[in-house]
Amino acid sequence: MDDRLLNVAEVALQLGTKERFVRRLIAERRIAYVKVGTHVRIQQSVLTAYIKEATVDAVDMHWHGNGLVA
């Protein structure tokens, strides 16, 4: 598994968000990060785990009687 260190811009690109969101995750300590001097880096494996943890599973919906139920 490639566990390279990503900068904030790379993480934002993978998440499809702005860098500000990633910096907020870091400031709120909602994602683990590595400090390299004054630079902040996030390991690819940490980002993958964050995405997996934040993923909401789909619910199987079907029709029953008068409406749609889970």
Order of alpha helices (4+ residues) and beta strands (2+ residues): beta-alpha-alpha-beta-beta-alpha-beta-beta
